[in-house]
Amino acid sequence: IAINRQIQEYIKNGSKGELDLSNTPIKQLPSNLTKVGGGLCLYNSKIEKLPDNLTVGGNLDLEDSKIEKLPDNLTVGGRIYVAFGKEQYFKDKYPQFSNKIR
């Protein structure tokens, strides 16, 4: 619950800067999270999917997360970090991001 409060506070404050949700137990992000001004770190989180129409200004870190699919209309300003060994899977599935996936 504290994590959800943290996310809502982040949204209320204009979605500026980095949002670090690494190692968190929540399984989903709120649907009203449509913009992250800086990077979004979901390293080792339990989150299973990202909301549609999400814009991430910096890097998107999905390493060791449960995410296997990128949402519709995702925009990422930086790189997308995925679990070791999953790079080619994501590059093949999402060719529009192939130059960003690491």
N, C-alpha and C positions, 0 to 999 in steps of 0.2 A: 504493500500500500504506500509506503514511503517513496518507493521508486516511481510509482504512478504520479504521486504528488510532485516529485522532482520534475518529471516530464511535463506535467501541466504548467508548472511554474516556468519552465524553459520556454514553452509555447507562449505563455502570457507575457513574458519579457522580450518577445520579438524573435525568438528562435535564433539568437545570435551566438556565435562561437561554437565550440565543440560540444557534443553530447556523448558522454562516455557511459555506456550501459554494459561495459564488460563485466563478466562474472555475475550477472543479475539473474534472479530466478523467474522473472516474468516471462510469459510465453508469447505475448503479442504487444505490439505498439498500438497506441490509440489511433483511431482513424483520423483524428484531427491533427495528427503530426504529419504535415505535408512539406515542411521545410526545415532543414538543418543548415544553419549558416556556415558552419565550419565542417569538421569531420564528424562522422557517426561511427562510434566504436561499439561493435556488438561481439567482440572477442569472447569466446567461451560463454556466450549467453544461451538461454533456453528459448529465445525468440525464434519462432518457426516461420514467420513470413513478414514481409515489409508491406506497409500500406501502399495502395495504388497512388500514382501521381506524386510520389515523393521526390523532392529535390534536395540533394546533399551538395553543399558548396565545396567541401574538401574531399578527403578520402572516406571511403566506405570500407570498414574493416569487418569482414564476415568470417575471419579465421576461427576455426573450432566452434562455429555456431551451428544451429540446426537448419539454417536456410539453404534450400536446394533450388529455389526458384526466385528470379528477380521479378518485381511487379511491373505492371503496365505503366508506361509513361515515366519510368525512372530517369532522373537526370543526375549525373555525378560529375562534379567539377574536377575532382582529383582521380586517384586510382581506386580500384576495387580489389581488396585483398581477400582471397579465398583460402580454404584449407589446402595444405600441401597435398599435391596429387589430384586436386580438383580443378586446376587451372584450365586444362584442355577441355574438360566437360563444360565449364562455363563459357569458354571461348567459342566452342562449337554451337552451344545452345543460344548464345547471345552475341552474334558476330558484331553487332553495333558497338559492343564494349570490348572487343578483343584487344584493342591497343591499351586499355586501361586495366585489364585483369592481370594480377600478379599473384 
